Amino acid sequence: MERKKFYKESDSEWEELGGGVSRKILGFDNQIMMVKVKFQKGAIGSAHQHFHTQSTYCASGMFEFTIDGEKKIIEGGEGVYIAPNLVHGAVCLEAGILIDVFSPVREDFLDGSAVSYFGDKK
């Protein structure tokens, strides 16, 4: 993916991940990555962990997040912080959009080797 200075919604297509989840990579370098993730109601981000620091902003919808065993409902305008290696996941209660920011870059998203947390895509 070409690194652009500006992101326009029409510049890229949604990558279907299965299970009612799709994503668009908004920008990245080797230190940081921002990803827009669209969920249909009932879609699940299965419990997983990774070495990346993650901060997620809920742009719209309602999600039940579980982070390190603690559950909270997050709605549009709210967010979460996930420290490296904590087990986390989410269930979409109301269709919506999450904006995920990772540090460092999720190289597995770029090369297609990401483990499937959403539906059947690997």
N, C-alpha and C positions, 0 to 999 in steps of 0.2 A: 504494500500500500504506500502510495506516495505521501510524504509528509507535507502537508499544506499549512499555510499560515492562517487560512480562514476556512471555516466549515459552512457549507450551504446544504440544507436538507436535501435538495435535489441532486447533489453531487454523488450520492452513493445509494445502493440498494440495501434493504434489510437482509441480513444473513439469518436464514431460518435454522433454529437450533432444535426444533421438535418440541412436543409437549406444550405448545402454546406460547413459546418464547422465541424472540428474534432480537438481533443486536446490530448496531452500527458502531464502528470504531470512529470516534470523533477526532482524535489527535493523539500523538505519542512521540516520544523519543526514548532513549535508553533509560531515562530516569523516571518517567511518568506516562500514564496512559489514561485516557478518558473514553468511556464506552456508554452508549445509550442502549438500554435494554427494555424491550416492550413485552409485557406480560398480558395474556388473556386471563380472565377470572378463572381461578382454580389451578393455574399453572404453578409448578413447584420447582424451586431451586433446591435440589437435594442437599443434605448436609455434606459439607466438604471442608477442606482446609488447604491453605497454600502459604508460601513464605512471604508473599507480598503484603504490604500494608494496604488496607482498603478503606475508603470513605465513600459512602453511598448517599446520594440525595434523592428523595422521592419527589419527582416532578409532578406526578399525579397518581391517583389510585389509592389503594390501601393494602398493606402487606403485613403478615405476621412474621417477624424475624425471630430466629433463635440464634443467639451468639453465646458460645461457651455455656450452654444449658439454660440461659436466661431468655424468656420470651417477652416480646413487646410488640404492640400494634403501632405501625408507622404509617402516616398519611401524607398527602401532598404538602410540601413545604417543610417536612421533617427529614431527619437523616440518621445515619448510624456510622460508627467508627469500628473497624474490625482490625485488631492488632494481628501481626503475623502469627500464623500457625493455630489460630483459634478455630474450632469447628463452628461453622455457621451455615445457615440455609434460610429460605423464605418460602412462604405460601402466599400467593396472590389472592386476596379476599375481594378486591374490586379492581377490574382491569386498569392498568396504569403503566407508567414509565419510571424507570430508575436510571440515574446517572451514576455510574461507578467510576471511581478514580483509584488507580493502582500505582504503587511505587515499589520496586521498579516496574518497567514495562512488562506486560504479560506476553512474553515471547511465544507461549503456547497458543495464544489467540491468533498470532500472525502466521505461524507455520502449520496450523491445523491439527496440532497434536494435543489440544486441550482435552482433558478428561470430560466426559459428558456429565453435567450437573442438571441439564435441562433436556428432558426427553431423550431421543435416541441418537443425536449427533455426537460423533467422536472426533 
